[in-house]
Amino acid sequence: MEIICVILMAVKKDLLKMLACPKCKGDVSEKGMFILCLGCKLAYPVLDSDVPDMLVDDAWAVSKAEKAGFKHELSL
Ligand SMILES: [Zn+2]
């Protein structure tokens, strides 16, 4: 089993600016139920409303998230 370092943080609005894309370390922004990195075109799902899943392996393509209306049914 692959060991993955999982960083799950409870997000508050003012914490958003402390988040960075794990892939490119760039700025991210919130959109619907996702945290978006426009540089990588990845959408990281926010679970249970306040827990962003910042794993590249779990991220959606922004185009997929857009098609879903920036909604998902994932949870912890
Ligand atoms: Zn990125």
N, CA, C, O and the ligand as a Tripos MOL2 file, in Angstrom:
@<TRIPOS>MOLECULE
protein
  305   303    77     0     0
PROTEIN
NO_CHARGES

@<TRIPOS>ATOM
      1 N           0.8390   -1.1910    0.0000 N.3       1 MET1
      2 CA          0.0000    0.0000    0.0000 C.3       1 MET1
      3 C           0.8750    1.2430    0.0000 C.2       1 MET1
      4 O           1.8330    1.3730    0.7620 O.2       1 MET1
      5 N           0.5120    2.1100   -0.8570 N.am      2 GLU2
      6 CA          1.2880    3.3370   -0.9650 C.3       2 GLU2
      7 C           0.9960    4.2650    0.2100 C.2       2 GLU2
      8 O          -0.1570    4.5250    0.5520 O.2       2 GLU2
      9 N           2.0470    4.7410    0.8000 N.am      3 ILE3
     10 CA          1.8480    5.6790    1.9110 C.3       3 ILE3
     11 C           1.8240    7.0950    1.3590 C.2       3 ILE3
     12 O           2.7700    7.5550    0.7200 O.2       3 ILE3
     13 N           0.7400    7.7540    1.6190 N.am      4 ILE4
     14 CA          0.5770    9.1110    1.1130 C.3       4 ILE4
     15 C           0.4690   10.0630    2.2840 C.2       4 ILE4
     16 O          -0.2590    9.8220    3.2460 O.2       4 ILE4
     17 N           1.2020   11.1360    2.1780 N.am      5 CYS5
     18 CA          1.0990   12.1600    3.2020 C.3       5 CYS5
     19 C          -0.1700   12.9680    2.9400 C.2       5 CYS5
     20 O          -0.2560   13.7120    1.9630 O.2       5 CYS5
     21 N          -1.1150   12.8180    3.7940 N.am      6 VAL6
     22 CA         -2.3940   13.4880    3.6110 C.3       6 VAL6
     23 C          -2.4400   14.7420    4.4610 C.2       6 VAL6
     24 O          -2.2660   14.7080    5.6790 O.2       6 VAL6
     25 N          -2.6770   15.8310    3.7890 N.am      7 ILE7
     26 CA         -2.8300   17.0780    4.5330 C.3       7 ILE7
     27 C          -4.2900   17.4960    4.4660 C.2       7 ILE7
     28 O          -4.7760   17.9620    3.4350 O.2       7 ILE7
     29 N          -4.9580   17.3250    5.5520 N.am      8 LEU8
     30 CA         -6.3570   17.7360    5.6200 C.3       8 LEU8
     31 C          -6.4630   18.8400    6.6650 C.2       8 LEU8
     32 O          -6.1260   18.6460    7.8330 O.2       8 LEU8
     33 N          -6.9190   19.9600    6.2390 N.am      9 MET9
     34 CA         -7.0670   21.0630    7.1800 C.3       9 MET9
     35 C          -8.5010   21.5480    7.1740 C.2       9 MET9
     36 O          -9.1530   21.6100    6.1310 O.2       9 MET9
     37 N          -8.9610   21.8780    8.3180 N.am     10 ALA10
     38 CA        -10.2600   22.5350    8.3780 C.3      10 ALA10
     39 C         -10.0550   23.9370    7.8140 C.2      10 ALA10
     40 O          -9.1720   24.6770    8.2470 O.2      10 ALA10
     41 N         -10.8690   24.2750    6.8650 N.am     11 VAL11
     42 CA        -10.6700   25.5360    6.1860 C.3      11 VAL11
     43 C         -11.6110   26.6080    6.6960 C.2      11 VAL11
     44 O         -12.8190   26.3990    6.8050 O.2      11 VAL11
     45 N         -11.0650   27.7020    6.9910 N.am     12 LYS12
     46 CA        -11.8420   28.8960    7.2400 C.3      12 LYS12
     47 C         -11.5180   29.8200    6.0870 C.2      12 LYS12
     48 O         -10.4770   29.6930    5.4420 O.2      12 LYS12
     49 N         -12.4110   30.7390    5.8390 N.am     13 LYS13
     50 CA        -12.2050   31.6130    4.6940 C.3      13 LYS13
     51 C         -10.8200   32.2660    4.7120 C.2      13 LYS13
     52 O         -10.1600   32.3600    3.6770 O.2      13 LYS13
     53 N         -10.3960   32.7030    5.8620 N.am     14 ASP14
     54 CA         -9.1090   33.3960    5.9280 C.3      14 ASP14
     55 C          -7.9390   32.4350    5.8750 C.2      14 ASP14
     56 O          -6.7870   32.8620    5.7880 O.2      14 ASP14
     57 N          -8.2170   31.1550    5.9260 N.am     15 LEU15
     58 CA         -7.1410   30.1690    5.7700 C.3      15 LEU15
     59 C          -6.8850   29.8520    4.3130 C.2      15 LEU15
     60 O          -5.8560   29.2760    3.9590 O.2      15 LEU15
     61 N          -7.8460   30.2390    3.4620 N.am     16 LEU16
     62 CA         -7.7330   29.8870    2.0540 C.3      16 LEU16
     63 C          -6.4340   30.4040    1.4670 C.2      16 LEU16
     64 O          -5.7900   29.7260    0.6670 O.2      16 LEU16
     65 N          -6.0550   31.5970    1.8660 N.am     17 LYS17
     66 CA         -4.8380   32.1650    1.2860 C.3      17 LYS17
     67 C          -3.5790   31.4590    1.7840 C.2      17 LYS17
     68 O          -2.4940   31.6520    1.2370 O.2      17 LYS17
     69 N          -3.7310   30.6400    2.8210 N.am     18 MET18
     70 CA         -2.5690   29.8730    3.2870 C.3      18 MET18
     71 C          -2.4420   28.5540    2.5270 C.2      18 MET18
     72 O          -1.3950   27.9080    2.5520 O.2      18 MET18
     73 N          -3.5140   28.1680    1.8580 N.am     19 LEU19
     74 CA         -3.4560   26.9480    1.0630 C.3      19 LEU19
     75 C          -2.6850   27.2070   -0.2230 C.2      19 LEU19
     76 O          -2.7340   28.3020   -0.7830 O.2      19 LEU19
     77 N          -1.9910   26.2090   -0.6680 N.am     20 ALA20
     78 CA         -1.3050   26.3010   -1.9570 C.3      20 ALA20
     79 C          -1.5070   24.9830   -2.6750 C.2      20 ALA20
     80 O          -1.7190   23.9410   -2.0550 O.2      20 ALA20
     81 N          -1.4390   25.0500   -3.9650 N.am     21 CYS21
     82 CA         -1.5380   23.8350   -4.7520 C.3      21 CYS21
     83 C          -0.3410   22.9370   -4.4340 C.2      21 CYS21
     84 O           0.8020   23.3880   -4.5130 O.2      21 CYS21
     85 N          -0.5880   21.6720   -4.0740 N.am     22 PRO22
     86 CA          0.5240   20.7760   -3.7240 C.3      22 PRO22
     87 C           1.4060   20.4360   -4.9230 C.2      22 PRO22
     88 O           2.5410   19.9870   -4.7620 O.2      22 PRO22
     89 N           0.8790   20.6520   -6.1120 N.am     23 LYS23
     90 CA          1.6320   20.2920   -7.3110 C.3      23 LYS23
     91 C           2.5860   21.4080   -7.7230 C.2      23 LYS23
     92 O           3.7740   21.1740   -7.9440 O.2      23 LYS23
     93 N           2.0450   22.6390   -7.8240 N.am     24 CYS24
     94 CA          2.8690   23.7430   -8.3150 C.3      24 CYS24
     95 C           3.1610   24.7760   -7.2380 C.2      24 CYS24
     96 O           3.8850   25.7410   -7.4830 O.2      24 CYS24
     97 N           2.6010   24.5820   -6.0460 N.am     25 LYS25
     98 CA          2.7650   25.5140   -4.9170 C.3      25 LYS25
     99 C           2.1780   26.8900   -5.2130 C.2      25 LYS25
    100 O           2.4830   27.8720   -4.5370 O.2      25 LYS25
    101 N           1.3350   26.9390   -6.2330 N.am     26 GLY26
    102 CA          0.7430   28.2100   -6.6250 C.3      26 GLY26
    103 C          -0.4910   28.5500   -5.8080 C.2      26 GLY26
    104 O          -0.9510   27.7640   -4.9800 O.2      26 GLY26
    105 N          -1.0130   29.7370   -6.0610 N.am     27 ASP27
    106 CA         -2.2150   30.2030   -5.3730 C.3      27 ASP27
    107 C          -3.4290   29.4070   -5.8230 C.2      27 ASP27
    108 O          -3.5070   28.9460   -6.9620 O.2      27 ASP27
    109 N          -4.3580   29.2580   -4.9190 N.am     28 VAL28
    110 CA         -5.6030   28.5660   -5.2390 C.3      28 VAL28
    111 C          -6.7660   29.4840   -4.8920 C.2      28 VAL28
    112 O          -6.6240   30.4380   -4.1270 O.2      28 VAL28
    113 N          -7.9170   29.1700   -5.4730 N.am     29 SER29
    114 CA         -9.1100   29.9350   -5.1450 C.3      29 SER29
    115 C         -10.2720   28.9770   -4.9480 C.2      29 SER29
    116 O         -10.2410   27.8370   -5.4100 O.2      29 SER29
    117 N         -11.2870   29.4520   -4.2600 N.am     30 GLU30
    118 CA        -12.4250   28.6130   -3.9460 C.3      30 GLU30
    119 C         -13.5150   28.8150   -4.9900 C.2      30 GLU30
    120 O         -13.7990   29.9410   -5.3990 O.2      30 GLU30
    121 N         -14.1200   27.7170   -5.4130 N.am     31 LYS31
    122 CA        -15.2230   27.8140   -6.3620 C.3      31 LYS31
    123 C         -16.1840   26.6850   -6.0520 C.2      31 LYS31
    124 O         -15.8320   25.5110   -6.1690 O.2      31 LYS31
    125 N         -17.3910   27.0360   -5.6590 N.am     32 GLY32
    126 CA        -18.3630   26.0040   -5.3020 C.3      32 GLY32
    127 C         -17.7940   25.0900   -4.2270 C.2      32 GLY32
    128 O         -17.3540   25.5640   -3.1790 O.2      32 GLY32
    129 N         -17.7990   23.7880   -4.4760 N.am     33 MET33
    130 CA        -17.3070   22.8230   -3.4940 C.3      33 MET33
    131 C         -15.8680   22.3850   -3.7940 C.2      33 MET33
    132 O         -15.4330   21.3020   -3.4020 O.2      33 MET33
    133 N         -15.1480   23.2570   -4.4990 N.am     34 PHE34
    134 CA        -13.7770   22.9090   -4.8780 C.3      34 PHE34
    135 C         -12.7980   24.0360   -4.5590 C.2      34 PHE34
    136 O         -13.1750   25.2020   -4.4480 O.2      34 PHE34
    137 N         -11.5440   23.6560   -4.4190 N.am     35 ILE35
    138 CA        -10.4380   24.6000   -4.3950 C.3      35 ILE35
    139 C          -9.7440   24.4270   -5.7440 C.2      35 ILE35
    140 O          -9.3230   23.3270   -6.1010 O.2      35 ILE35
    141 N          -9.6330   25.5120   -6.4780 N.am     36 LEU36
    142 CA         -9.0980   25.4150   -7.8350 C.3      36 LEU36
    143 C          -7.6670   25.9100   -7.9250 C.2      36 LEU36
    144 O          -7.3100   26.9290   -7.3330 O.2      36 LEU36
    145 N          -6.8480   25.1740   -8.6760 N.am     37 CYS37
    146 CA         -5.5650   25.7030   -9.1190 C.3      37 CYS37
    147 C          -5.6940   25.9080  -10.6250 C.2      37 CYS37
    148 O          -5.7760   24.9500  -11.3940 O.2      37 CYS37
    149 N          -5.7090   27.1670  -11.0230 N.am     38 LEU38
    150 CA         -5.8870   27.4460  -12.4490 C.3      38 LEU38
    151 C          -4.6140   27.1580  -13.2280 C.2      38 LEU38
    152 O          -4.6650   26.9100  -14.4320 O.2      38 LEU38
    153 N          -3.4850   27.1900  -12.5580 N.am     39 GLY39
    154 CA         -2.2230   26.8620  -13.2130 C.3      39 GLY39
    155 C          -2.1830   25.4130  -13.6640 C.2      39 GLY39
    156 O          -1.7920   25.1180  -14.7930 O.2      39 GLY39
    157 N          -2.5890   24.5040  -12.7770 N.am     40 CYS40
    158 CA         -2.5760   23.0730  -13.0820 C.3      40 CYS40
    159 C          -3.9050   22.6100  -13.6670 C.2      40 CYS40
    160 O          -4.0230   21.4660  -14.1070 O.2      40 CYS40
    161 N          -4.9120   23.4940  -13.6760 N.am     41 LYS41
    162 CA         -6.2560   23.1180  -14.1050 C.3      41 LYS41
    163 C          -6.7770   21.9260  -13.2900 C.2      41 LYS41
    164 O          -7.3650   20.9840  -13.8220 O.2      41 LYS41
    165 N          -6.5340   22.0120  -11.9830 N.am     42 LEU42
    166 CA         -7.0110   20.9660  -11.0830 C.3      42 LEU42
    167 C          -7.9960   21.5560  -10.0880 C.2      42 LEU42
    168 O          -7.8760   22.7060   -9.6670 O.2      42 LEU42
    169 N          -8.9710   20.7360   -9.7270 N.am     43 ALA43
    170 CA         -9.9820   21.1380   -8.7500 C.3      43 ALA43
    171 C          -9.9140   20.1520   -7.5880 C.2      43 ALA43
    172 O         -10.1750   18.9600   -7.7450 O.2      43 ALA43
    173 N          -9.5560   20.6800   -6.4190 N.am     44 TYR44
    174 CA         -9.4580   19.8260   -5.2340 C.3      44 TYR44
    175 C         -10.7800   19.8650   -4.4850 C.2      44 TYR44
    176 O         -11.2280   20.9380   -4.0810 O.2      44 TYR44
    177 N         -11.4110   18.7160   -4.2940 N.am     45 PRO45
    178 CA        -12.7150   18.7290   -3.6250 C.3      45 PRO45
    179 C         -12.6100   19.1260   -2.1530 C.2      45 PRO45
    180 O         -11.6790   18.7310   -1.4520 O.2      45 PRO45
    181 N         -13.5760   19.9100   -1.7060 N.am     46 VAL46
    182 CA        -13.6830   20.2390   -0.2790 C.3      46 VAL46
    183 C         -14.7220   19.3000    0.3220 C.2      46 VAL46
    184 O         -15.8900   19.3090   -0.0660 O.2      46 VAL46
    185 N         -14.2720   18.4930    1.2720 N.am     47 LEU47
    186 CA        -15.1380   17.4660    1.8450 C.3      47 LEU47
    187 C         -15.8700   17.9920    3.0640 C.2      47 LEU47
    188 O         -15.3130   18.7580    3.8500 O.2      47 LEU47
    189 N         -17.1170   17.5800    3.2190 N.am     48 ASP48
    190 CA        -17.9110   17.9690    4.3830 C.3      48 ASP48
    191 C         -17.8730   19.4740    4.6240 C.2      48 ASP48
    192 O         -17.8380   19.9330    5.7660 O.2      48 ASP48
    193 N         -17.8820   20.2240    3.5470 N.am     49 SER49
    194 CA        -17.9610   21.6880    3.5670 C.3      49 SER49
    195 C         -16.7050   22.4070    4.0430 C.2      49 SER49
    196 O         -16.5370   23.5880    3.7400 O.2      49 SER49
    197 N         -15.8350   21.7530    4.7620 N.am     50 ASP50
    198 CA        -14.7210   22.5320    5.3000 C.3      50 ASP50
    199 C         -13.3890   21.8010    5.3360 C.2      50 ASP50
    200 O         -12.4370   22.2880    5.9450 O.2      50 ASP50
    201 N         -13.3050   20.6520    4.7030 N.am     51 VAL51
    202 CA        -12.0430   19.9060    4.7210 C.3      51 VAL51
    203 C         -11.5420   19.7060    3.2950 C.2      51 VAL51
    204 O         -11.9790   18.7840    2.6070 O.2      51 VAL51
    205 N         -10.6350   20.5570    2.8510 N.am     52 PRO52
    206 CA        -10.1360   20.4030    1.4870 C.3      52 PRO52
    207 C          -9.2300   19.1870    1.3580 C.2      52 PRO52
    208 O          -8.3490   18.9660    2.1880 O.2      52 PRO52
    209 N          -9.4510   18.4140    0.3240 N.am     53 ASP53
    210 CA         -8.6110   17.2610    0.0330 C.3      53 ASP53
    211 C          -7.5660   17.7230   -0.9810 C.2      53 ASP53
    212 O          -7.8240   17.7660   -2.1840 O.2      53 ASP53
    213 N          -6.3940   18.0630   -0.4780 N.am     54 MET54
    214 CA         -5.3690   18.6530   -1.3430 C.3      54 MET54
    215 C          -4.4220   17.5950   -1.8980 C.2      54 MET54
    216 O          -3.2200   17.8360   -2.0120 O.2      54 MET54
    217 N          -4.9490   16.4410   -2.2390 N.am     55 LEU55
    218 CA         -4.1260   15.4050   -2.8590 C.3      55 LEU55
    219 C          -4.2640   15.4800   -4.3770 C.2      55 LEU55
    220 O          -5.3740   15.4750   -4.9100 O.2      55 LEU55
    221 N          -3.1380   15.5490   -5.0600 N.am     56 VAL56
    222 CA         -3.1730   15.6140   -6.5220 C.3      56 VAL56
    223 C          -3.9210   14.4020   -7.0730 C.2      56 VAL56
    224 O          -4.6580   14.5130   -8.0530 O.2      56 VAL56
    225 N          -3.7260   13.2350   -6.4320 N.am     57 ASP57
    226 CA         -4.3880   12.0110   -6.9090 C.3      57 ASP57
    227 C          -5.9080   12.0860   -6.8110 C.2      57 ASP57
    228 O          -6.6180   11.4170   -7.5630 O.2      57 ASP57
    229 N          -6.4030   12.8990   -5.8850 N.am     58 ASP58
    230 CA         -7.8510   13.0000   -5.6970 C.3      58 ASP58
    231 C          -8.4610   14.1580   -6.4750 C.2      58 ASP58
    232 O          -9.6830   14.2730   -6.5740 O.2      58 ASP58
    233 N          -7.6090   15.0100   -7.0240 N.am     59 ALA59
    234 CA         -8.1180   16.2090   -7.6850 C.3      59 ALA59
    235 C          -8.8350   15.8640   -8.9820 C.2      59 ALA59
    236 O          -8.5140   14.8840   -9.6550 O.2      59 ALA59
    237 N          -9.8160   16.7000   -9.3140 N.am     60 TRP60
    238 CA        -10.5190   16.5680  -10.5840 C.3      60 TRP60
    239 C          -9.9110   17.5580  -11.5630 C.2      60 TRP60
    240 O          -9.3020   18.5520  -11.1650 O.2      60 TRP60
    241 N         -10.0810   17.2770  -12.8420 N.am     61 ALA61
    242 CA         -9.7920   18.3010  -13.8360 C.3      61 ALA61
    243 C         -10.8140   19.4220  -13.6640 C.2      61 ALA61
    244 O         -11.9850   19.1650  -13.3880 O.2      61 ALA61
    245 N         -10.3590   20.6750  -13.8320 N.am     62 VAL62
    246 CA        -11.2770   21.8030  -13.6820 C.3      62 VAL62
    247 C         -12.4620   21.6490  -14.6330 C.2      62 VAL62
    248 O         -13.5930   21.9820  -14.2780 O.2      62 VAL62
    249 N         -12.2030   21.1430  -15.8450 N.am     63 SER63
    250 CA        -13.2930   20.9840  -16.8240 C.3      63 SER63
    251 C         -14.3610   20.0130  -16.3170 C.2      63 SER63
    252 O         -15.5520   20.2130  -16.5540 O.2      63 SER63
    253 N         -13.9300   18.9720  -15.6260 N.am     64 LYS64
    254 CA        -14.8860   18.0090  -15.0590 C.3      64 LYS64
    255 C         -15.7020   18.6570  -13.9380 C.2      64 LYS64
    256 O         -16.9160   18.4740  -13.8510 O.2      64 LYS64
    257 N         -15.0200   19.4100  -13.0920 N.am     65 ALA65
    258 CA        -15.7120   20.0880  -11.9980 C.3      65 ALA65
    259 C         -16.6970   21.1210  -12.5450 C.2      65 ALA65
    260 O         -17.7910   21.3090  -12.0120 O.2      65 ALA65
    261 N         -16.2800   21.7790  -13.6160 N.am     66 GLU66
    262 CA        -17.1350   22.7900  -14.2260 C.3      66 GLU66
    263 C         -18.4110   22.1480  -14.7640 C.2      66 GLU66
    264 O         -19.5100   22.6700  -14.5790 O.2      66 GLU66
    265 N         -18.2450   21.0000  -15.4370 N.am     67 LYS67
    266 CA        -19.4080   20.2810  -15.9580 C.3      67 LYS67
    267 C         -20.3610   19.8760  -14.8450 C.2      67 LYS67
    268 O         -21.5760   19.8250  -15.0380 O.2      67 LYS67
    269 N         -19.7930   19.5890  -13.6770 N.am     68 ALA68
    270 CA        -20.6210   19.1730  -12.5350 C.3      68 ALA68
    271 C         -21.1630   20.3730  -11.7790 C.2      68 ALA68
    272 O         -21.7870   20.2170  -10.7290 O.2      68 ALA68
    273 N         -20.9270   21.5810  -12.3100 N.am     69 GLY69
    274 CA        -21.4230   22.7750  -11.6290 C.3      69 GLY69
    275 C         -20.6490   23.0720  -10.3540 C.2      69 GLY69
    276 O         -21.1680   23.7050   -9.4350 O.2      69 GLY69
    277 N         -19.4110   22.6140  -10.3050 N.am     70 PHE70
    278 CA        -18.5450   22.7850   -9.1390 C.3      70 PHE70
    279 C         -19.1900   22.1760   -7.8900 C.2      70 PHE70
    280 O         -19.0690   22.6940   -6.7800 O.2      70 PHE70
    281 N         -19.8810   21.0520   -8.1200 N.am     71 LYS71
    282 CA        -20.4680   20.3040   -7.0060 C.3      71 LYS71
    283 C         -19.9520   18.8740   -7.0530 C.2      71 LYS71
    284 O         -19.6080   18.3680   -8.1210 O.2      71 LYS71
    285 N         -19.9010   18.2420   -5.9300 N.am     72 HIS72
    286 CA        -19.5550   16.8230   -5.8660 C.3      72 HIS72
    287 C         -20.3320   16.2080   -4.7140 C.2      72 HIS72
    288 O         -20.9410   16.9150   -3.9110 O.2      72 HIS72
    289 N         -20.3040   14.8910   -4.6440 N.am     73 GLU73
    290 CA        -21.0080   14.2160   -3.5470 C.3      73 GLU73
    291 C         -20.0220   13.4170   -2.7000 C.2      73 GLU73
    292 O         -20.3770   12.4130   -2.0840 O.2      73 GLU73
    293 N         -18.8060   13.8760   -2.6860 N.am     74 LEU74
    294 CA        -17.7860   13.1960   -1.8940 C.3      74 LEU74
    295 C         -17.9060   13.6330   -0.4340 C.2      74 LEU74
    296 O         -18.3650   14.7340   -0.1290 O.2      74 LEU74
    297 N         -17.4830   12.7490    0.4470 N.am     75 SER75
    298 CA        -17.3970   13.1410    1.8500 C.3      75 SER75
    299 C         -16.3260   12.2870    2.5070 C.2      75 SER75
    300 O         -15.8290   11.3280    1.9170 O.2      75 SER75
    301 N         -15.9860   12.6400    3.7060 N.am     76 LEU76
    302 CA        -14.9450   11.9070    4.4150 C.3      76 LEU76
    303 C         -15.3990   10.4890    4.7400 C.2      76 LEU76
    304 O         -14.6460    9.7220    5.3400 O.2      76 LEU76
    305 ZN         -1.1100   23.9230   -9.2310 Zn       77 ZN77
@<TRIPOS>BOND
     1     1     2 1
     2     2     3 1
     3     3     4 2
     4     3     5 am
     5     5     6 1
     6     6     7 1
     7     7     8 2
     8     7     9 am
     9     9    10 1
    10    10    11 1
    11    11    12 2
    12    11    13 am
    13    13    14 1
    14    14    15 1
    15    15    16 2
    16    15    17 am
    17    17    18 1
    18    18    19 1
    19    19    20 2
    20    19    21 am
    21    21    22 1
    22    22    23 1
    23    23    24 2
    24    23    25 am
    25    25    26 1
    26    26    27 1
    27    27    28 2
    28    27    29 am
    29    29    30 1
    30    30    31 1
    31    31    32 2
    32    31    33 am
    33    33    34 1
    34    34    35 1
    35    35    36 2
    36    35    37 am
    37    37    38 1
    38    38    39 1
    39    39    40 2
    40    39    41 am
    41    41    42 1
    42    42    43 1
    43    43    44 2
    44    43    45 am
    45    45    46 1
    46    46    47 1
    47    47    48 2
    48    47    49 am
    49    49    50 1
    50    50    51 1
    51    51    52 2
    52    51    53 am
    53    53    54 1
    54    54    55 1
    55    55    56 2
    56    55    57 am
    57    57    58 1
    58    58    59 1
    59    59    60 2
    60    59    61 am
    61    61    62 1
    62    62    63 1
    63    63    64 2
    64    63    65 am
    65    65    66 1
    66    66    67 1
    67    67    68 2
    68    67    69 am
    69    69    70 1
    70    70    71 1
    71    71    72 2
    72    71    73 am
    73    73    74 1
    74    74    75 1
    75    75    76 2
    76    75    77 am
    77    77    78 1
    78    78    79 1
    79    79    80 2
    80    79    81 am
    81    81    82 1
    82    82    83 1
    83    83    84 2
    84    83    85 am
    85    85    86 1
    86    86    87 1
    87    87    88 2
    88    87    89 am
    89    89    90 1
    90    90    91 1
    91    91    92 2
    92    91    93 am
    93    93    94 1
    94    94    95 1
    95    95    96 2
    96    95    97 am
    97    97    98 1
    98    98    99 1
    99    99   100 2
   100    99   101 am
   101   101   102 1
   102   102   103 1
   103   103   104 2
   104   103   105 am
   105   105   106 1
   106   106   107 1
   107   107   108 2
   108   107   109 am
   109   109   110 1
   110   110   111 1
   111   111   112 2
   112   111   113 am
   113   113   114 1
   114   114   115 1
   115   115   116 2
   116   115   117 am
   117   117   118 1
   118   118   119 1
   119   119   120 2
   120   119   121 am
   121   121   122 1
   122   122   123 1
   123   123   124 2
   124   123   125 am
   125   125   126 1
   126   126   127 1
   127   127   128 2
   128   127   129 am
   129   129   130 1
   130   130   131 1
   131   131   132 2
   132   131   133 am
   133   133   134 1
   134   134   135 1
   135   135   136 2
   136   135   137 am
   137   137   138 1
   138   138   139 1
   139   139   140 2
   140   139   141 am
   141   141   142 1
   142   142   143 1
   143   143   144 2
   144   143   145 am
   145   145   146 1
   146   146   147 1
   147   147   148 2
   148   147   149 am
   149   149   150 1
   150   150   151 1
   151   151   152 2
   152   151   153 am
   153   153   154 1
   154   154   155 1
   155   155   156 2
   156   155   157 am
   157   157   158 1
   158   158   159 1
   159   159   160 2
   160   159   161 am
   161   161   162 1
   162   162   163 1
   163   163   164 2
   164   163   165 am
   165   165   166 1
   166   166   167 1
   167   167   168 2
   168   167   169 am
   169   169   170 1
   170   170   171 1
   171   171   172 2
   172   171   173 am
   173   173   174 1
   174   174   175 1
   175   175   176 2
   176   175   177 am
   177   177   178 1
   178   178   179 1
   179   179   180 2
   180   179   181 am
   181   181   182 1
   182   182   183 1
   183   183   184 2
   184   183   185 am
   185   185   186 1
   186   186   187 1
   187   187   188 2
   188   187   189 am
   189   189   190 1
   190   190   191 1
   191   191   192 2
   192   191   193 am
   193   193   194 1
   194   194   195 1
   195   195   196 2
   196   195   197 am
   197   197   198 1
   198   198   199 1
   199   199   200 2
   200   199   201 am
   201   201   202 1
   202   202   203 1
   203   203   204 2
   204   203   205 am
   205   205   206 1
   206   206   207 1
   207   207   208 2
   208   207   209 am
   209   209   210 1
   210   210   211 1
   211   211   212 2
   212   211   213 am
   213   213   214 1
   214   214   215 1
   215   215   216 2
   216   215   217 am
   217   217   218 1
   218   218   219 1
   219   219   220 2
   220   219   221 am
   221   221   222 1
   222   222   223 1
   223   223   224 2
   224   223   225 am
   225   225   226 1
   226   226   227 1
   227   227   228 2
   228   227   229 am
   229   229   230 1
   230   230   231 1
   231   231   232 2
   232   231   233 am
   233   233   234 1
   234   234   235 1
   235   235   236 2
   236   235   237 am
   237   237   238 1
   238   238   239 1
   239   239   240 2
   240   239   241 am
   241   241   242 1
   242   242   243 1
   243   243   244 2
   244   243   245 am
   245   245   246 1
   246   246   247 1
   247   247   248 2
   248   247   249 am
   249   249   250 1
   250   250   251 1
   251   251   252 2
   252   251   253 am
   253   253   254 1
   254   254   255 1
   255   255   256 2
   256   255   257 am
   257   257   258 1
   258   258   259 1
   259   259   260 2
   260   259   261 am
   261   261   262 1
   262   262   263 1
   263   263   264 2
   264   263   265 am
   265   265   266 1
   266   266   267 1
   267   267   268 2
   268   267   269 am
   269   269   270 1
   270   270   271 1
   271   271   272 2
   272   271   273 am
   273   273   274 1
   274   274   275 1
   275   275   276 2
   276   275   277 am
   277   277   278 1
   278   278   279 1
   279   279   280 2
   280   279   281 am
   281   281   282 1
   282   282   283 1
   283   283   284 2
   284   283   285 am
   285   285   286 1
   286   286   287 1
   287   287   288 2
   288   287   289 am
   289   289   290 1
   290   290   291 1
   291   291   292 2
   292   291   293 am
   293   293   294 1
   294   294   295 1
   295   295   296 2
   296   295   297 am
   297   297   298 1
   298   298   299 1
   299   299   300 2
   300   299   301 am
   301   301   302 1
   302   302   303 1
   303   303   304 2
@<TRIPOS>SUBSTRUCTURE
     1 MET1         2 RESIDUE 1 A MET
     2 GLU2         6 RESIDUE 1 A GLU
     3 ILE3        10 RESIDUE 1 A ILE
     4 ILE4        14 RESIDUE 1 A ILE
     5 CYS5        18 RESIDUE 1 A CYS
     6 VAL6        22 RESIDUE 1 A VAL
     7 ILE7        26 RESIDUE 1 A ILE
     8 LEU8        30 RESIDUE 1 A LEU
     9 MET9        34 RESIDUE 1 A MET
    10 ALA10       38 RESIDUE 1 A ALA
    11 VAL11       42 RESIDUE 1 A VAL
    12 LYS12       46 RESIDUE 1 A LYS
    13 LYS13       50 RESIDUE 1 A LYS
    14 ASP14       54 RESIDUE 1 A ASP
    15 LEU15       58 RESIDUE 1 A LEU
    16 LEU16       62 RESIDUE 1 A LEU
    17 LYS17       66 RESIDUE 1 A LYS
    18 MET18       70 RESIDUE 1 A MET
    19 LEU19       74 RESIDUE 1 A LEU
    20 ALA20       78 RESIDUE 1 A ALA
    21 CYS21       82 RESIDUE 1 A CYS
    22 PRO22       86 RESIDUE 1 A PRO
    23 LYS23       90 RESIDUE 1 A LYS
    24 CYS24       94 RESIDUE 1 A CYS
    25 LYS25       98 RESIDUE 1 A LYS
    26 GLY26      102 RESIDUE 1 A GLY
    27 ASP27      106 RESIDUE 1 A ASP
    28 VAL28      110 RESIDUE 1 A VAL
    29 SER29      114 RESIDUE 1 A SER
    30 GLU30      118 RESIDUE 1 A GLU
    31 LYS31      122 RESIDUE 1 A LYS
    32 GLY32      126 RESIDUE 1 A GLY
    33 MET33      130 RESIDUE 1 A MET
    34 PHE34      134 RESIDUE 1 A PHE
    35 ILE35      138 RESIDUE 1 A ILE
    36 LEU36      142 RESIDUE 1 A LEU
    37 CYS37      146 RESIDUE 1 A CYS
    38 LEU38      150 RESIDUE 1 A LEU
    39 GLY39      154 RESIDUE 1 A GLY
    40 CYS40      158 RESIDUE 1 A CYS
    41 LYS41      162 RESIDUE 1 A LYS
    42 LEU42      166 RESIDUE 1 A LEU
    43 ALA43      170 RESIDUE 1 A ALA
    44 TYR44      174 RESIDUE 1 A TYR
    45 PRO45      178 RESIDUE 1 A PRO
    46 VAL46      182 RESIDUE 1 A VAL
    47 LEU47      186 RESIDUE 1 A LEU
    48 ASP48      190 RESIDUE 1 A ASP
    49 SER49      194 RESIDUE 1 A SER
    50 ASP50      198 RESIDUE 1 A ASP
    51 VAL51      202 RESIDUE 1 A VAL
    52 PRO52      206 RESIDUE 1 A PRO
    53 ASP53      210 RESIDUE 1 A ASP
    54 MET54      214 RESIDUE 1 A MET
    55 LEU55      218 RESIDUE 1 A LEU
    56 VAL56      222 RESIDUE 1 A VAL
    57 ASP57      226 RESIDUE 1 A ASP
    58 ASP58      230 RESIDUE 1 A ASP
    59 ALA59      234 RESIDUE 1 A ALA
    60 TRP60      238 RESIDUE 1 A TRP
    61 ALA61      242 RESIDUE 1 A ALA
    62 VAL62      246 RESIDUE 1 A VAL
    63 SER63      250 RESIDUE 1 A SER
    64 LYS64      254 RESIDUE 1 A LYS
    65 ALA65      258 RESIDUE 1 A ALA
    66 GLU66      262 RESIDUE 1 A GLU
    67 LYS67      266 RESIDUE 1 A LYS
    68 ALA68      270 RESIDUE 1 A ALA
    69 GLY69      274 RESIDUE 1 A GLY
    70 PHE70      278 RESIDUE 1 A PHE
    71 LYS71      282 RESIDUE 1 A LYS
    72 HIS72      286 RESIDUE 1 A HIS
    73 GLU73      290 RESIDUE 1 A GLU
    74 LEU74      294 RESIDUE 1 A LEU
    75 SER75      298 RESIDUE 1 A SER
    76 LEU76      302 RESIDUE 1 A LEU
    77 ZN77       305 GROUP 0 **** ****
